[in-house]
Amino acid sequence: MQMAVTAKARSALVMSARLVNEAVSFVAFCVLDLVDFLLCFVFKAVDLWIEADFRPCYCSSTKEAITSSGKILVSEQGGESKIVSLTSSKLRLEDISDTLYSRPSLVSEVSKLTLNELKRFKLEDPVLHSKKVNGHGNGNSRCSTFTVNTTIVEMLQGKFGRHHPHQIPRWSDCDCKYCTSWISSSSSPHNNPNAKASLFVNSHFPTTDGEAGDDVVFIHGFISSSLFWSETVFPNLSSAAKSSYRLFAVDLLGFGRSPKPSESMYTLREHLEMIERSVLEAHNVKSFHIVAHSLGCILALALAVKHPHSVKSLTLLAPPFYPVPKGEAQATQYVMRKVAPRRVWPPMAFGASLACWYEHISRVICLLICKNHRIWEFLAKLITRNRVRTFLLEGFFCHTHNAAWHTLHNIICGTAAKIGTYLDAVRENPKCKVTIFHGRNDEVIPVECSYEVQKRIPRAKVRVIDNKDHITIVVGRQKAFARELEDIWNSTNHN
């Protein structure tokens, strides 16, 4: 009887805490919606003052578009119509996540309702207007209509980076030698117009003349760098592994010492092409293993699908796979709410919500932290007397807001409808060994994500490590993890 009363009391307490969390979260995020709305105008003013121009943001109004014969005719409400090609060499619409420009909030919904009511009596139907301008208003042609954000149109037209291409980085980004080393590189297109930009690759080559084994490509997670691998796994591999394998840990596009182009949209296609160019093609990699963490798992799966006969094993750490329920019309929006649920508690959920929902607040955070990372690193060393692992700080700080913002949305959210097909393709390739590691205490990506991957790939082995989280799944147990990796590679080679 007493146990039943205790259980009811505990249930009531949990319910009360949940209600308080939701109430506080609603108020807090309404305030944040307003702050982000106001920061939009602040950044536009500062950009205009410092750079004599401002980049369109995703708060910009949407435009109606009509497709016909590979072209889209865009007409903003009350504005001029423009023709934009869908076959741009820089960008393809299907690579862009709608979460970049469609993140419903109280402020945005109220402002849209107000504007729509005002325009309702002043303007004719913008889609109808587009048809007339395009000469297809007779009703005989078959055109599909959709909505395109102003910023996406600007990208399609190649306007980003056109006005001041020499201004790299932007005023709000760090300009230290570490963050801009890619600009001074001899292979940089800024120094050699015929050169193609490539990623920074932390590599290890066998130092002996022993029998060569396969290559291994390491892909880090969100706001991290190749140091996550080169400072943990590389030093702890056995001499036999070091003499057999070539190891390649990349800094993803926009992170660490890799190029951080201001005109890039950091799509899945761009990330994959850069890995292929910088590692597979540059080092003639034919057969290889992949080790990936967090966001890098999505890129690893895409690489495995693209190179099915080359990838021998996939080792995935905390893969962010959120199955989209049947009947869910907007997979990207569903995943965004799973990753960033707009809650103040737990802290990880709050941090993810700030990074995912607020374009301008997250830019302020990058301005305060990333631009001044040398100061924060010095203070961390001073306060902790070098007890903090500085390579984690370097990986966390060294990126641009443009890179983080677009990578988060276009990779994590934008692949929501694709990742299931990637997993199915890997399942149909029995020669690719799949092993998954996950920390039981991971608050960034729940351990259920790994089990969902196993449901799609039944042969995948899942290892849940007790008392470890998103980072300590490797950091702190690097010796054990290095042994586990060697066992995976050796077993694959012996099969």
N, C-alpha and C positions, 0 to 999 in steps of 0.2 A: 504493500500500500504506500509506504513511504517512498519507495523507488518510483512509483507512478507519479506521485506528487512532485518529486524532484525532477522527473523528466518533463512534466508539464511546465514547471517553473523555468526550466532551462529553455524549453521551446518558446515560451513567452518572452524570455529575455533576448533570445536570438531574433525573434520577430520584431521586437522593439528596437533592437540595434539596427536591423535592416531598414526599418521605417525612418529612423533618425538619419541613417546614412543617405537614404534616398532624398529626404527633405533637405538636408544640408547640401547635398550634391546639386539638387535642382537650383537652389539659391546661388551657390557658388558658381555654377556654370552659366547661369543667366548673367551674372556679373562679368564673367570671363568673355561671354559672347559680346557684351557691350564694349569691354576693353579692347578686344581684338578688332571690333568695328572701328573704334576711334583710332587705334594704332595704324590702321590702313591709311588714313589721311596724314598721320604724322610721318610715316615712312615715305609717302609720295612727296611730301613737302621737302623732307631732308634729301631724298634722292635727287629731286629737281635742283635743290640748292648746291649740292656737292658735285653731282655728275651732269648737271644741266639737262637731265632727262630722267624719266622714271620708267621702270619696267612694269608692264601690266601685271596685276596680281589676280588671284582667283576669286577676288571679291567682285571683279568686273561683271557687268551684265552679260547674260547669255544672248546668243544670236540664233535665229532660226535658219536652218539650212535645208537646201533641196539638192538631192543627188540626181545626176543625169549624165550618163556617158563618162563616168570617171571624174566628173567635176562636181563641186558643190558651189551653189550660189548662196551667199550669206547676206542676210539683211537684218541689221539691228533695228529694233523698234524705233521708227522715226529717223533712221539713218540711211546712208547710201548702201547700195548692194555691191558686193564684191565677189569676184570669181576666185576660188581657191582650188588648187589641184589636190586630189586625194593621193596621188602617186608621188608625194614629196620624197626626195632622197634622204631628208633628215628625219622625217617623222611619219608614222602611220597611225591613223586614228585608233586602230584596234589595240595599240600598245599603251594607250593612255587610260588610266583609271578614272572613272567618273567621280571617285571620292576626292579628287583634287579640287573640283569645283562644285561638288554637290554634297554639302555637309549641313543638313537641316539644323537650324538653331532657332530659338525664340526670336532673337533680334532679326535674323535674316528672313524668317517667315513673315513677321509683322511688316518689315520694310517691303517685301515682295507684294504682299496683299495691298498695301497702301499705294504702291506704284502702279500696280495692275488696275486698281480702281480709278486712278487718275488718268491713265492712258486709255482706258476703255472707251472714254467718250471723245478722245482726241484723235486716235489713230485708227487707220484701217488695219485689217488683218495683215500682219507682216508676212505670213506665208503666202497669202494671196498676192501681196505686192511683189514678192520674189518671183512668183510664177509669171507675172506680167512683164517684169523687167527681162526675164530670161526668154521670153517669147514662147512660153509653154502654157499660156493661159487659156488655150482653146480646149483643154480637157482631153486631148488625144494622146498626150505623152504620159508615160508612167514614171512618176518621180516620187521618191520616198522622202519624207521630211523628218528631221531630227534636230536636236538642240546642241549647239556647240558653244563652249565658253569662249569669250573674247580672247583670253590669253592663249588658248589652243590655236585660234585663228592666226594670232600674231606669230606663233611658232611655225605654223604651216607656211606662212609667208616669208619666213626667215628673217624676221625683224629683230629677234633677240641677238644682241652682240653686234648689230650692224652700226649703231650710232657711235659707240666708243669701244671698238674691239680691243684697244690697247689697255683699257682699264681693267686689268686682271691682277689681283682680285678686286672685288667691289669694296667700297669704303667700309662696309660692315663685316668684311672677312679679314682674316689674319694675313699679313704680308711678310711674315718671317721667312727665313731661308728654308726652313724645314717644310713649311706648307707650300712654298712656291718653287721648290727645287725642280719640279717638272718643267717649269717655264724656261729655266736656264739649261736644261738638258740638250745635248747636241742633237738628239732625235726629235726634239720638240718642233712641231710645225711652225712655232713662232720664230725659230731660228732658221729652219729649213722648210720652205713652203712645200717641198715635195715629200717631206717626211710624214709618216703617219704616227700619231700619238700612241704610246703604249703604256701599260701599267707598270708600276714599280713591282718588281718580283724579288722576294727574299728567297734565295735559292741555296741549295747545298748539292755539290757534286761529289761523287766518290773520289777518294784520294788515293785509292789503290788500283791495281790492274786486275782485280778480281772479276768474276763473271758478272756482267751487268744484269740487273733485274729490271722490273718495271719502274715507271715514274709515278710520283704521287703529287697530286694537286690539292693544296689546302685552301679553303675559302672561308674567310671570317664572317662574322655576323654583322648586325646593324651597329653603326657608329663604333667600329673597331678597326683593326688593321692586321697586317701580316705578323706583327709582333706577338699577337695572341698565340701563334704557332711557333715562331722562330725562337721565342724566349722560354717556351715550355717543352714542347715535344722534341724539337730538333736536338737540343743538348742531351736528352735522356734516351735517345735511341741507341741501341747496341752498336758496337763497332761493325758487326756483321751487316746490320741494316744500313749503316752509313756507307759501307763499302759496296753496297748492292743497288741502292735506290738513288735516283735523282729526286730531290725534294723541291717543290715550287710552292711558295706561299705568296699569294698576290695581295696587294692593296687594291681593293675594288675601286672602280671609277668614282672619283669624288672623295675618296678617303685616304688617310695616311699621306704617302708621298706620291700617289698617283695623280694624273691630270684631274683638274677640277674645272672643266669648261663651263662658263656661265651660260652658254647657249644650249647645253645638253638637257634632255628631259629625263635622263637616267632610267630608261626603259629596260625591260628584260632583254630585248634585242641588243641594245647598246652594251649592256654588261657582258652578255655572252660573247659578242663579237670582240670585245676588248680582251677577254680571257683567251679566246682562241688565237687572236693575233699575237698577244704578249707571251703566251706559254706554248700552246700546241703547235703553232706555226713557227714561232721564233726558235724553238728548241727541238723541232721535229719530233714531237711527242706522238706516238702511235698507239701505245697500249698503256693505260694508266689507272690508278686508283684515285678516288676522291674522298677527302675528309672535309666535312663542312659543318659549320655551327650556325644555328638559329636561321636568320634570313638567308645565309649562304646555302642552306639545304635546298631552297627553291631553285637557286641557280645550279646546284649540283644535279638535281633531278632533271632540269631542262637540258643540261649538258649530256646526261646519260641517255636521254631520249634522242638527242641530236646526233650522238656518237655511240650507237648501241653496240657496235662491234669493237669498240676501243676501251670502254669503261669496264674494268674487271671487278671492281667492288665499290660500294657506296657505304661510307661510315657517316651517319647523320647524328648530330648532337642537337637535341631539343628542336626537332622540325616543327615549324609553325603551320600545321595542317588542321584547318577547321572545316569539317564537312558541312556543306551547305544543304539544309533540309530540302526535300522535294517540295516543289511549289513555291519556293522562295524566288521571287522575280529578280531581285537585285542581289546577286552573290557578293559583289564588292562591298555594298553597304552592310550586309550581314557580317562579313569578316571584320570590317572596320569597327563595328560595335562590339564584336567579341574581343578584339585586340585592345580597343580603347572604349570602355563602357560608360564614360562620363560619370565616374564615381570618385569621390575624394578619398575613399578607403577601399582597398589597401593602397598604400603609397605608390606601388608599382602601377596600379590602374590609373591613378591620378597623373603620374608622370607620362604614361603612354597616351592619355587623353590630351594632355597639353601638346605633346609632340604631333599628334595625329589630327586633331580638330582645329588647331589655331595656327594659321599660317604666319601671322604677324607676332603673336606672343612667342612662338618658337623661334622666330628670327631675333627677337629681343634676347632670348636665352643664348642663342649662338653668338650674338654680339657681345654679351657680358662674359661668356665662358670661353668660347672658341677663339675669339679675336684676342683675348687676354690670357691665353692658356699658359704662356711663359710665366706670368705672375702666379697663377694658381699652382703650377707645378713647383715653383720655388717655395711657395708657402706650405705646400704639402710636405716637401722635403724638410723644411725648417721645423715644422710642428712635429712631424713624426720621426724626425732624424733618419730619414731614408728607409723607414720600415714599410712604406707604401710601395707597392710594385709599380714603378713609374711607367712601365710599358703599357699598362692598362690605361693610365691617364693619357698618355700620348695617343693611343688609339681612340679614346673617347673624345678628345679635344680636336683632333686634326681633321676636320671636314668643313665644308661650307653648308650654309643653310639650304641653298638650292639643291645640293647633292642629297642631303639627309631627307628633305621634304619630299622630293620626287621619288627617291629610292623607296622610302617607306610606303608611299601610296601605290606606285606603279609595280612594285615587286610583291609586298605583303598583301595588299588589298587587290591590286589589279590582276593577280594570277588566281583569284578565288575560283573562277570557273575553269581554269586550266590545270591546276595542280592535280586534280583527280585523274585527268587523262594521262598526266605524266606518270603517276603511280601505276596506273593500269598498264602503260607501256613497259615500265620497268618489270612489272609482274610477269609480263609475257616474254621477258628476256631472262631465262633461267641461268645463263652464264654469269650474270651480274650478282655477286653476293651482297646482301643488304644487312647491315648491322646498325642498330639504333641505341644510343645512350641518352639517358635523361636523368636529371637530378630530381629526387623525390620532393625536395623543398623548393623547386623552381616556381617563382611567383610571376615570372615574365611570360612563360609559355607553359601551360598546365601539362602534366604528364599524360593526360588523356589524349593529347595530340599524337604522341608516339604510338599509343595503342590503336588509334584510328588509322595510322599509317600501316600498322601490322594487319589490320583488317583488310586493307586493299592489297597488301603484299604478304600473304600468309607465311611465306618462307623467311620473312625478315625476323631476325632475332632482336628482341628488346631487352636491354639491361637497364634497370632502374637502380640508381646508386643512392643509398640511404644517406641522409644528412648532407646532401650536396644540392647546390642551386644552379642557376643559369651560368654562372662563371666558375664556381668551384667544381663543376663537373670535370674541368681540366686543371685549372689553377689550384695547386695544393695537392693534386694527385697526378701530376704530370708523369712521374716515373711509372706508376701503374698503368696509366693510359697509354704510354709509349709501348709497353709490353703487350697490351691488348691490341694495339694497331699492328704490331709485328706479327702477332698470331693470326690476325685477319688476313694480312697480305700473304703470309706463308701458306696458310690453308688454301687460299685462292690459287696460288701458283702450283700447288701440289695436286689440285683437282684436274 
